[in-house]
């Protein structure tokens, strides 16, 4: 009877090495699970960091009285467009009148039959710039048309002028004319275009009309002022006025006032960014018996620290010119759900009565000795900077600590993987040798069985 050793001669399962290695990898799986939970916490800390950075950016964008302030302009006319620089302009009302617009030196040629085909000859145009320098522009035969002349003038970016070909409709036989204009306006930018020198042309091209440059004239509170451009930026501090149309004798008002709605919107943005942080903390702390705190921040000291510091900044007294105040005095209070709320009616009432107080509560004020008190925004910014500071802010430190744990686990996983890889190789070698040994034993056993079963050759025995 033959000897049986199983499917791989040893009698052991074919996947014995795989089964052993799966058992060996159980601790590795536990390390991977632990790493995953730490990475989940790190992602939450990163989310908190982003919310804190958003809050900080919102705060710093309006961190002083100038940046917090918003102005608006009201003007009851269509003669001008007005823009304001809130960092320079101040609330005020001005009476304004546009007497005449600034204009630039320009000239109009006589008409020709065709802008492209009428040959005006070859030669040059000579003109004198406002500084007295003369310039000459050569016109060759390839450009000896109104369109060609305009192309050469506009091609030269340094000549300080531009040209346009127009059909003015005044003469059906010769409707096409050339307009040459200086780029800049004002009395100080007057130029002369007296000379066209052309020979062998089909028509005699010359300048028929000229318009000299002139300053714009405006009246501010009844006093006339001349300016070289139709953009007036040095008459009212922080105010740029684009003159669109002149209407002598028509006076209108330019009223610059505080944009209280915009300021209210900024405070609303503060509240939203603060509540984003507080809401995140509240969500993380909302736990029950099924909450896995190993991969969340519920009850974490980091959240307690951040929330405590935000509340401290909100409840902190702020020194103003009218004594100590809190943001609650201008309408910012906590609700029962732990989030901040802006009492719009209270805020609007204080804003309407005393914008200066709101500004001082939020951004501080300059004391008589020249030093500045810290406002609510300053206190909140200090809190955010401390939490985010590198390398020892509470959020930065927590991120660094979680990264360190992840790196430690990665090193242990790597070491374990190398050890298991070597162990798997050793097991495969060992079972391969065992299989070889069993195979040889099987072979020898088969030989012995064959000898026992074979008949005895009498002739060989007698041999």
Secondary structure, DSSP 4 states (H G I P E B T S, - for coil): ------TTSSSS-TTHHHHHHHHHTHHHHHHHHHHHHHHHHHHHHHHHHHHHHHHHHHHHTT-SHHHH--EEEEE--SSEEEEE-TTT--SEEEEEEEEE--BEEEEEEPPBS-TTT----EEEEEEE-TTS-EEEEEE-GGG-SHHHHHHHHHH-TTSSEEEEEEE-SS-SSS-EEEEEEEEEESGGG--EEEEEEEES-SS---EEEEE--B-EEEEETTEEEEESSSEE-SSSTTEEEEE----TT--EEEEEEE-HHHHHHHHHHHHHHHHHHHHHHHHHH---TT--TTSS-TT-HHHHHHHHHHHHHHHS-EEETTEEE-GGGGTEEE-TTS-EEE-HHHHHHHHHH-HHHHHHHHH--B-TTS-B---HHHHHHHHHHHHH-TTTSHHHHHHHHHHHHHHHHHHHHHHHHHHHHHHHHHHHHHHHHHHHHHHHHHHHHHHHHHHHHSPP-HHHHH-
